[in-house]
């Protein structure tokens, strides 16, 4: 085997690993989003926080897999998407890990609870929305890099672009004080908004899986 054949084989192996990463991460994200939706419906806060952690753990490698699949002249867009995904992950992991550990296991003072407890619509709630704002930016930028090979890819690209609009609401709502402690119907409104987001993002995960599956066959 010539050195060119070895090089081609190595490149092919790397590409296949990237596609497998995309397949696995899109399934992990899909399962986590579905689990989050179910946890919100049954009112299990700890389960919803844990599911949110796994959404982040699945989403970042999924964006990385899209980035690895992009053409050379779209590398800038892909890099921006990966960076925004990383910022999202850091913010939401800090928020939800704090809910599962410090908030759940400790007896907090009212002052500390107002800051750390997600349900108080305080600082950590604002950080959570900021995290999802960066997630929306990540999907917006990665949409530019998606190679359309089928109608499913076109639908995926469209959904990723539209998801970027969530950046505006997630970034602005904390600035306007839309949510505040003790607001009437705040919990119900929050659940409805999150269930809507889950209903939107589940198809994104499914189409992402189909995208990587198709890429593997080509």
Backbone as JSON, one array per atom type, in Angstrom:
{
  "sequence": "XXXXXXXXXXXXXXXXXXXXXXXXXXXXXXXXXXXXXXXXXXXXXXXXXXXXXXXXXXXXXXXXXXXXXXXXXXXXXXXXXXXXXXXXXXXXXXXXXXXXXXXXXXXXXXXXXXXXXXXXXXXXXXXXXXXXXXXXXXXXXXXXXXXXXXXXXXXXXXXXXXXXXXXXXXXXXXXXXXXXXXXXXXXXXXXXXXXXXXXXXXXXXXXXXXXXXXXXXX",
  "N": [[0.85, -1.21, 0.0], [0.59, 2.17, -0.92], [1.9, 5.34, 0.28], [0.05, 7.28, -0.24], [-2.32, 5.87, -0.36], [-2.45, 5.05, 2.28], [-2.7, 7.51, 3.53], [-5.18, 8.34, 2.48], [-6.8, 6.36, 3.52], [-6.55, 6.91, 6.25], [-7.69, 9.46, 6.42], [-10.27, 8.84, 5.62], [-11.03, 7.23, 7.75], [-11.05, 9.08, 9.85], [-13.09, 10.82, 9.02], [-15.23, 9.06, 9.13], [-15.33, 8.57, 11.86], [-16.08, 11.12, 12.74], [-18.66, 11.27, 11.69], [-19.89, 9.18, 13.03], [-19.75, 10.25, 15.57], [-21.55, 12.34, 15.21], [-23.93, 10.89, 14.78], [-24.26, 9.5, 17.25], [-24.27, 11.62, 19.13], [-26.47, 13.16, 18.29], [-28.53, 11.39, 18.85], [-28.26, 11.15, 21.62], [-28.84, 13.78, 22.38], [-31.47, 13.95, 21.45], [-32.76, 11.99, 23.07], [-32.34, 13.16, 25.57], [-33.72, 15.6, 25.35], [-36.34, 14.64, 25.01], [-36.63, 13.33, 27.46], [-36.44, 15.51, 29.16], [-38.75, 16.94, 28.46], [-40.71, 15.13, 29.33], [-40.12, 15.02, 32.07], [-40.75, 17.63, 32.84], [-43.49, 17.61, 32.43], [-44.4, 15.78, 34.36], [-43.57, 17.01, 36.59], [-41.07, 16.64, 37.84], [-38.45, 18.04, 39.14], [-35.7, 17.54, 39.66], [-35.14, 15.53, 37.79], [-35.6, 16.93, 35.43], [-33.56, 18.81, 35.53], [-31.32, 17.14, 35.41], [-31.72, 15.99, 32.89], [-31.41, 18.27, 31.33], [-28.69, 18.75, 31.63], [-27.67, 16.61, 30.16], [-28.64, 17.28, 27.67], [-26.97, 19.41, 26.98], [-24.52, 18.01, 26.99], [-24.89, 16.36, 24.83], [-25.45, 18.13, 22.76], [-23.18, 19.8, 22.23], [-21.06, 18.05, 21.11], [-22.56, 17.28, 18.87], [-22.81, 19.65, 17.4], [-20.1, 19.99, 16.91], [-19.64, 17.81, 15.23], [-21.15, 18.54, 12.99], [-19.63, 20.75, 12.31], [-17.2, 19.56, 11.57], [-17.98, 18.42, 9.22], [-18.28, 20.38, 7.39], [-17.69, 22.52, 4.5], [-14.59, 24.03, 3.35], [-14.71, 26.84, 2.99], [-16.59, 27.61, 4.78], [-15.7, 27.43, 7.31], [-15.29, 29.44, 9.2], [-17.92, 30.14, 10.05], [-18.64, 27.68, 11.14], [-16.79, 27.44, 13.23], [-17.55, 29.58, 14.86], [-20.06, 28.65, 15.61], [-19.37, 26.38, 17.15], [-17.96, 27.59, 19.26], [-19.98, 29.21, 20.41], [-21.71, 27.15, 21.19], [-20.14, 25.95, 23.15], [-20.04, 28.01, 25.08], [-22.74, 28.12, 25.77], [-22.99, 25.53, 26.92], [-21.28, 25.69, 29.17], [-22.57, 27.66, 30.74], [-25.19, 26.57, 31.22], [-24.57, 24.14, 32.41], [-23.33, 24.95, 34.77], [-25.56, 26.17, 35.99], [-27.51, 24.06, 36.23], [-26.12, 22.03, 37.51], [-25.63, 23.23, 39.9], [-28.25, 23.35, 40.86], [-28.83, 20.66, 41.3], [-27.03, 20.0, 43.24], [-25.95, 22.1, 45.31], [-28.37, 23.65, 45.71], [-30.35, 21.67, 46.02], [-29.37, 20.02, 48.06], [-28.63, 21.58, 50.19], [-29.34, 23.82, 52.95], [-30.41, 26.76, 52.24], [-29.98, 30.25, 52.78], [-32.48, 32.87, 52.6], [-31.44, 34.92, 50.98], [-29.33, 33.71, 49.56], [-30.77, 31.73, 48.27], [-32.38, 33.25, 46.6], [-30.57, 33.98, 44.68], [-29.35, 31.58, 43.73], [-31.31, 29.57, 43.37], [-33.05, 28.22, 40.78], [-35.82, 28.34, 40.49], [-36.54, 30.72, 41.61], [-36.35, 32.7, 39.81], [-34.08, 34.31, 39.62], [-30.64, 35.33, 39.55], [-29.36, 32.94, 38.56], [-31.37, 31.87, 37.0], [-31.47, 33.81, 35.02], [-28.91, 33.45, 33.95], [-29.31, 30.92, 32.89], [-31.17, 31.4, 30.8], [-29.55, 33.06, 29.27], [-27.64, 31.2, 28.54], [-29.16, 29.53, 26.84], [-29.67, 31.37, 24.89], [-27.18, 31.58, 23.67], [-27.05, 28.99, 22.72], [-29.01, 29.11, 20.74], [-27.77, 30.94, 19.01], [-25.66, 29.31, 18.23], [-26.94, 27.26, 16.76], [-27.94, 28.82, 14.7], [-25.62, 29.74, 13.35], [-24.43, 27.32, 12.66], [-26.22, 26.37, 10.85], [-25.59, 27.55, 8.44], [-23.57, 25.94, 7.53], [-24.52, 23.42, 6.96], [-24.67, 20.83, 4.7], [-26.82, 20.35, 2.08], [-28.35, 17.49, 1.19], [-30.68, 16.25, 0.77], [-34.32, 16.42, 1.03], [-34.87, 16.28, 3.73], [-32.53, 17.3, 4.83], [-32.76, 19.92, 3.97], [-34.99, 20.73, 5.42], [-33.93, 20.47, 7.99], [-31.9, 22.41, 7.93], [-33.47, 24.72, 7.68], [-34.95, 24.66, 10.1], [-32.86, 24.94, 11.93], [-31.92, 27.51, 11.31], [-34.24, 29.05, 11.95], [-34.44, 28.48, 14.65], [-32.48, 30.07, 15.65], [-33.71, 32.47, 16.14], [-34.63, 32.34, 18.71], [-32.62, 33.4, 20.2], [-33.06, 36.13, 20.51], [-35.36, 36.42, 22.19], [-34.52, 34.96, 24.47], [-32.32, 36.43, 25.29], [-33.32, 38.99, 25.75], [-35.54, 38.82, 27.53], [-34.69, 38.48, 30.34], [-33.55, 41.02, 30.68], [-35.73, 42.67, 30.53], [-37.15, 41.93, 32.7], [-39.21, 40.02, 32.61], [-39.84, 37.63, 33.89], [-40.35, 37.14, 37.34], [-39.84, 36.7, 40.9], [-42.51, 35.05, 42.53], [-44.45, 35.73, 40.67], [-47.68, 35.62, 39.25], [-48.83, 32.62, 37.87], [-46.37, 32.06, 36.79], [-44.86, 29.67, 36.91], [-46.42, 27.85, 35.41], [-46.46, 29.14, 32.93], [-43.74, 29.02, 32.33], [-43.38, 26.23, 32.05], [-45.01, 25.71, 29.81], [-43.71, 27.18, 27.81], [-41.25, 25.84, 27.73], [-42.05, 23.27, 27.0], [-42.99, 23.79, 24.46], [-40.57, 24.49, 23.26], [-39.26, 22.01, 23.4], [-40.9, 20.47, 21.71], [-40.26, 21.69, 19.36], [-37.48, 21.25, 19.11], [-37.02, 18.52, 19.12], [-37.63, 17.44, 16.47], [-35.42, 18.61, 15.2], [-33.25, 17.18, 16.24], [-33.85, 14.61, 15.31], [-33.75, 14.97, 12.51], [-31.09, 15.73, 12.33], [-29.81, 13.34, 13.04], [-30.62, 11.76, 10.84], [-29.32, 13.16, 8.85], [-26.57, 12.71, 9.42], [-26.56, 9.96, 9.2], [-27.14, 9.58, 6.49], [-24.9, 10.81, 5.41], [-22.93, 9.03, 6.15], [-23.46, 6.89, 4.54], [-22.8, 7.77, 2.05]],
  "CA": [[0.0, 0.0, 0.0], [1.38, 3.39, -1.03], [1.65, 6.32, 1.34], [-1.17, 8.0, -0.58], [-3.42, 5.01, 0.05], [-2.49, 5.1, 3.74], [-3.26, 8.82, 3.89], [-6.61, 8.33, 2.14], [-7.47, 5.5, 4.49], [-6.59, 7.62, 7.53], [-8.69, 10.54, 6.3], [-11.58, 8.2, 5.61], [-11.33, 6.79, 9.11], [-11.37, 10.26, 10.65], [-14.41, 11.28, 8.6], [-16.22, 8.11, 9.64], [-15.45, 8.82, 13.3], [-16.85, 12.34, 12.9], [-20.05, 10.96, 11.4], [-20.39, 8.39, 14.16], [-19.96, 11.21, 16.65], [-22.8, 13.02, 14.91], [-25.03, 9.95, 15.0], [-24.44, 9.23, 18.68], [-24.6, 12.85, 19.85], [-27.83, 13.56, 17.97], [-29.42, 10.5, 19.6], [-28.18, 11.54, 23.03], [-29.59, 15.04, 22.52], [-32.88, 13.6, 21.27], [-33.23, 11.31, 24.28], [-32.32, 14.11, 26.68], [-34.82, 16.56, 25.17], [-37.58, 13.92, 25.3], [-36.66, 13.11, 28.91], [-36.72, 16.81, 29.76], [-40.17, 17.23, 28.25], [-41.48, 14.26, 30.22], [-39.88, 15.44, 33.46], [-41.5, 18.85, 33.07], [-44.92, 17.27, 32.5], [-44.7, 15.09, 35.62], [-43.16, 17.88, 37.69], [-39.86, 16.18, 38.51], [-37.44, 19.06, 38.91], [-34.36, 16.94, 39.61], [-35.02, 14.83, 36.51], [-35.5, 17.92, 34.36], [-32.22, 19.39, 35.6], [-30.38, 16.14, 34.91], [-31.92, 15.9, 31.44], [-30.83, 19.48, 30.74], [-27.25, 18.54, 31.58], [-27.36, 15.71, 29.05], [-28.87, 18.02, 26.42], [-25.72, 20.12, 26.7], [-23.47, 17.04, 26.69], [-25.12, 15.84, 23.49], [-25.5, 19.2, 21.78], [-21.85, 20.29, 21.85], [-20.43, 17.19, 20.1], [-23.36, 17.3, 17.65], [-22.36, 20.83, 16.65], [-18.73, 19.71, 16.45], [-19.74, 16.9, 14.1], [-21.56, 19.37, 11.85], [-18.48, 21.58, 11.97], [-16.21, 18.73, 10.87], [-18.53, 18.01, 7.94], [-18.52, 21.55, 6.54], [-16.69, 22.83, 3.49], [-13.51, 24.88, 3.85], [-15.05, 28.25, 2.99], [-17.58, 27.86, 5.84], [-15.06, 27.09, 8.58], [-15.52, 30.53, 10.16], [-19.26, 29.95, 10.6], [-18.63, 26.47, 11.97], [-16.03, 27.73, 14.45], [-18.41, 30.42, 15.69], [-21.1, 27.78, 16.17], [-18.77, 25.55, 18.19], [-17.66, 28.45, 20.41], [-21.25, 29.55, 21.06], [-22.19, 25.93, 21.84], [-19.34, 25.77, 24.37], [-20.5, 29.0, 26.06], [-24.03, 27.6, 26.23], [-22.79, 24.37, 27.79], [-20.71, 26.14, 30.44], [-23.58, 28.37, 31.51], [-26.28, 25.72, 31.7], [-24.02, 23.13, 33.32], [-23.18, 25.63, 36.06], [-26.89, 26.39, 36.56], [-28.23, 22.84, 36.6], [-25.34, 21.29, 38.5], [-25.89, 23.91, 41.18], [-29.59, 22.97, 41.32], [-28.79, 19.27, 41.76], [-26.11, 19.86, 44.38], [-26.09, 23.13, 46.36], [-29.76, 24.03, 45.98], [-31.13, 20.51, 46.46], [-28.82, 19.34, 49.23], [-28.26, 22.53, 51.24], [-30.35, 24.7, 53.51], [-29.93, 28.07, 51.83], [-30.62, 31.45, 53.31], [-33.33, 33.51, 51.57], [-30.63, 35.71, 50.06], [-28.63, 32.78, 48.68], [-31.79, 31.06, 47.46], [-32.82, 34.2, 45.57], [-29.55, 34.01, 43.64], [-28.99, 30.28, 43.19], [-32.44, 28.71, 43.06], [-33.62, 28.47, 39.46], [-37.26, 28.61, 40.61], [-36.75, 32.07, 42.12], [-36.21, 33.62, 38.67], [-33.03, 35.26, 39.94], [-29.43, 35.38, 38.73], [-29.09, 31.69, 37.85], [-32.38, 31.76, 35.95], [-31.02, 34.68, 33.93], [-27.78, 32.77, 33.32], [-29.85, 29.82, 32.1], [-31.7, 31.96, 29.56], [-28.4, 33.51, 28.49], [-27.06, 30.0, 27.94], [-29.97, 29.1, 25.7], [-29.47, 32.37, 23.84], [-25.97, 31.16, 22.95], [-27.42, 27.77, 21.99], [-29.71, 29.57, 19.54], [-26.74, 31.47, 18.11], [-24.91, 28.18, 17.7], [-27.72, 26.61, 15.69], [-28.04, 29.75, 13.57], [-24.37, 29.75, 12.59], [-24.15, 26.0, 12.07], [-27.13, 26.16, 9.73], [-24.89, 27.96, 7.22], [-22.59, 24.92, 7.13], [-25.15, 22.14, 6.67], [-24.73, 20.46, 3.29], [-28.15, 19.82, 1.76], [-28.3, 16.32, 0.32], [-32.03, 15.71, 0.67], [-35.36, 17.3, 1.57], [-34.72, 16.28, 5.18], [-31.46, 18.25, 5.14], [-33.29, 21.28, 3.78], [-35.84, 21.01, 6.58], [-33.02, 20.66, 9.12], [-31.26, 23.72, 7.77], [-34.48, 25.74, 7.98], [-35.24, 24.64, 11.54], [-31.7, 25.49, 12.64], [-31.96, 28.96, 11.12], [-35.35, 29.63, 12.71], [-34.12, 28.35, 16.07], [-31.64, 31.2, 16.01], [-34.56, 33.58, 16.59], [-34.76, 32.23, 20.16], [-31.6, 34.23, 20.84], [-33.62, 37.45, 20.84], [-36.22, 36.33, 23.38], [-33.75, 34.5, 25.63], [-31.41, 37.49, 25.71], [-34.04, 40.2, 26.14], [-36.48, 38.63, 28.63], [-34.13, 38.86, 31.65], [-33.31, 42.46, 30.72], [-37.02, 43.34, 30.72], [-37.77, 41.46, 33.94], [-40.46, 39.34, 32.28], [-40.08, 36.67, 34.97], [-39.97, 37.66, 38.64], [-40.29, 35.82, 41.99], [-43.88, 35.18, 42.99], [-45.37, 36.19, 39.63], [-48.83, 34.73, 39.08], [-48.79, 31.78, 36.68], [-45.03, 31.99, 36.24], [-44.43, 28.28, 36.74], [-47.16, 27.27, 34.28], [-45.96, 29.77, 31.7], [-42.42, 28.46, 32.06], [-43.54, 24.86, 31.55], [-45.57, 25.77, 28.46], [-42.65, 27.64, 26.92], [-40.25, 24.79, 27.6], [-42.64, 22.17, 26.23], [-42.98, 24.23, 23.06], [-39.2, 24.36, 22.77], [-38.98, 20.58, 23.2], [-41.62, 20.04, 20.5], [-39.53, 22.24, 18.21], [-36.11, 20.77, 18.98], [-36.99, 17.07, 18.85], [-37.41, 17.21, 15.04], [-34.04, 18.99, 14.84], [-32.39, 16.04, 16.6], [-34.16, 13.5, 14.4], [-33.21, 15.32, 11.2], [-29.63, 15.69, 12.44], [-29.43, 11.93, 12.96], [-30.78, 11.33, 9.45], [-28.26, 13.82, 8.08], [-25.31, 11.99, 9.62], [-26.73, 8.61, 8.66], [-27.01, 9.7, 5.04], [-23.51, 11.14, 5.12], [-22.13, 7.82, 6.34], [-23.7, 5.97, 3.43], [-22.28, 8.33, 0.81]],
  "C": [[0.89, 1.25, 0.0], [1.04, 4.35, 0.11], [0.4, 7.13, 1.07], [-2.4, 7.19, -0.19], [-3.58, 5.03, 1.57], [-3.12, 6.41, 4.2], [-4.76, 8.87, 3.62], [-7.39, 7.49, 3.12], [-7.6, 6.19, 5.85], [-7.63, 8.72, 7.52], [-10.1, 9.96, 6.32], [-12.01, 7.73, 6.99], [-11.73, 7.94, 10.01], [-12.78, 10.76, 10.32], [-15.5, 10.37, 9.15], [-16.42, 8.3, 11.15], [-16.28, 10.08, 13.56], [-18.34, 12.08, 12.68], [-20.67, 10.1, 12.5], [-20.63, 9.27, 15.38], [-21.28, 11.95, 16.45], [-24.01, 12.14, 15.17], [-25.32, 9.77, 16.49], [-24.9, 10.49, 19.42], [-26.01, 13.33, 19.53], [-28.85, 12.68, 18.68], [-29.43, 10.84, 21.08], [-28.99, 12.82, 23.28], [-31.08, 14.79, 22.4], [-33.45, 12.97, 22.53], [-33.32, 12.27, 25.45], [-33.45, 15.12, 26.56], [-36.16, 15.9, 25.48], [-37.73, 13.68, 26.8], [-36.98, 14.41, 29.65], [-38.2, 17.17, 29.64], [-41.05, 16.41, 29.18], [-41.34, 14.68, 31.67], [-40.65, 16.71, 33.79], [-42.99, 18.56, 33.22], [-45.28, 16.63, 33.84], [-44.25, 15.9, 36.82], [-41.96, 17.42, 38.47], [-38.71, 17.14, 38.21], [-36.05, 18.47, 38.76], [-34.13, 16.24, 38.27], [-34.87, 15.82, 35.36], [-34.13, 18.58, 34.36], [-31.18, 18.41, 35.04], [-30.49, 15.99, 33.4], [-31.3, 17.1, 30.73], [-29.31, 19.38, 30.63], [-26.88, 17.67, 30.38], [-27.7, 16.33, 27.7], [-27.59, 18.74, 26.02], [-24.61, 19.16, 26.3], [-23.65, 16.4, 25.32], [-25.01, 16.92, 22.43], [-24.12, 19.64, 21.31], [-21.15, 19.36, 20.85], [-21.24, 17.11, 18.81], [-22.97, 18.48, 16.77], [-20.94, 20.63, 16.12], [-18.73, 18.79, 15.24], [-20.2, 17.63, 12.84], [-20.38, 20.21, 11.36], [-17.45, 20.8, 11.16], [-16.66, 18.36, 9.47], [-18.63, 19.17, 6.96], [-17.39, 21.75, 5.53], [-15.72, 23.89, 4.02], [-13.92, 26.35, 3.93], [-16.14, 28.6, 4.01], [-17.0, 27.57, 7.23], [-15.29, 28.18, 9.63], [-16.88, 30.41, 10.84], [-19.29, 28.76, 11.55], [-17.9, 26.71, 13.29], [-16.84, 28.59, 15.4], [-19.48, 29.57, 16.37], [-20.57, 26.93, 17.3], [-18.49, 26.38, 19.45], [-18.94, 28.82, 21.15], [-21.85, 28.34, 21.77], [-21.45, 25.69, 23.15], [-19.77, 26.75, 25.46], [-21.84, 28.56, 26.64], [-23.84, 26.48, 27.24], [-22.26, 24.79, 29.16], [-21.77, 26.78, 31.31], [-24.65, 27.42, 32.07], [-25.78, 24.61, 32.62], [-23.8, 23.72, 34.71], [-24.54, 25.77, 36.75], [-27.48, 25.09, 37.08], [-27.45, 21.97, 37.58], [-25.51, 21.91, 39.88], [-27.26, 23.53, 41.73], [-29.58, 21.56, 41.91], [-27.92, 19.09, 43.0], [-26.42, 20.89, 45.47], [-27.54, 23.42, 46.71], [-30.54, 22.86, 46.56], [-30.67, 19.96, 47.8], [-28.53, 20.27, 50.41], [-29.48, 23.29, 51.74], [-29.89, 26.13, 53.28], [-30.67, 29.18, 52.55], [-31.51, 32.05, 52.22], [-32.52, 34.29, 50.54], [-29.91, 34.8, 49.05], [-29.61, 32.09, 47.74], [-32.26, 31.97, 46.33], [-31.84, 34.26, 44.41], [-29.41, 32.67, 42.95], [-30.17, 29.44, 42.71], [-33.08, 29.12, 41.74], [-35.08, 28.9, 39.54], [-37.56, 30.01, 41.12], [-36.62, 33.14, 41.03], [-35.16, 34.7, 38.93], [-31.85, 35.16, 38.99], [-29.22, 34.11, 37.93], [-30.14, 31.41, 36.78], [-31.98, 32.61, 34.74], [-29.83, 34.06, 33.2], [-28.27, 31.62, 32.43], [-30.4, 30.33, 30.76], [-30.57, 32.47, 28.67], [-27.73, 32.32, 27.81], [-27.84, 29.54, 26.73], [-29.95, 30.12, 24.57], [-28.24, 32.0, 23.01], [-26.22, 29.85, 22.19], [-28.11, 28.14, 20.67], [-28.73, 30.15, 18.52], [-25.95, 30.35, 17.46], [-25.66, 27.49, 16.56], [-27.83, 27.52, 14.47], [-26.78, 29.7, 12.71], [-24.09, 28.39, 11.95], [-25.06, 25.71, 10.9], [-26.48, 26.55, 8.4], [-23.99, 26.85, 6.67], [-23.22, 23.61, 6.71], [-25.22, 21.92, 5.17], [-26.06, 19.79, 3.0], [-28.0, 18.69, 0.74], [-29.69, 15.75, 0.06], [-33.03, 16.74, 1.17], [-35.28, 17.38, 3.09], [-33.62, 17.25, 5.61], [-31.94, 19.69, 4.99], [-34.18, 21.69, 4.95], [-34.99, 21.26, 7.82], [-32.38, 22.03, 9.07], [-32.22, 24.85, 8.13], [-34.78, 25.81, 9.47], [-34.08, 25.22, 12.34], [-31.64, 27.01, 12.51], [-33.02, 29.61, 12.0], [-35.08, 29.57, 14.21], [-33.23, 29.49, 16.54], [-32.43, 32.4, 16.51], [-34.73, 33.54, 18.11], [-33.71, 33.06, 20.9], [-32.2, 35.54, 21.33], [-34.44, 37.38, 22.13], [-35.44, 35.93, 24.62], [-32.82, 35.6, 26.17], [-32.16, 38.67, 26.31], [-34.91, 40.0, 27.38], [-35.9, 38.95, 30.0], [-33.9, 40.37, 31.78], [-34.6, 43.23, 31.0], [-37.72, 42.92, 32.0], [-39.11, 40.77, 33.71], [-40.84, 38.35, 33.38], [-39.57, 37.27, 36.28], [-40.49, 36.73, 39.73], [-41.74, 36.11, 42.38], [-44.87, 35.63, 41.94], [-46.47, 35.15, 39.42], [-48.72, 33.96, 37.77], [-47.41, 31.62, 36.07], [-44.57, 30.57, 35.98], [-45.11, 27.63, 35.54], [-46.68, 27.84, 32.95], [-44.6, 29.2, 31.32], [-42.5, 27.06, 31.49], [-44.04, 24.85, 30.11], [-44.51, 26.19, 27.44], [-41.63, 26.54, 26.67], [-40.77, 23.59, 26.82], [-42.7, 22.53, 24.75], [-41.59, 24.09, 22.47], [-38.85, 22.9, 22.51], [-39.64, 20.06, 21.93], [-40.92, 20.55, 19.25], [-38.19, 21.53, 18.01], [-36.02, 19.27, 18.74], [-36.85, 16.78, 17.36], [-36.01, 17.6, 14.57], [-33.09, 17.83, 15.1], [-32.6, 14.87, 15.64], [-33.56, 13.76, 13.02], [-31.69, 15.34, 11.22], [-29.13, 14.25, 12.36], [-29.53, 11.42, 11.53], [-29.71, 11.93, 8.56], [-26.95, 13.05, 8.2], [-25.39, 10.55, 9.09], [-26.56, 8.6, 7.16], [-25.58, 9.96, 4.64], [-22.63, 9.92, 5.23], [-22.27, 6.88, 5.17], [-23.08, 6.44, 2.14], [-20.77, 8.11, 0.68]]
}
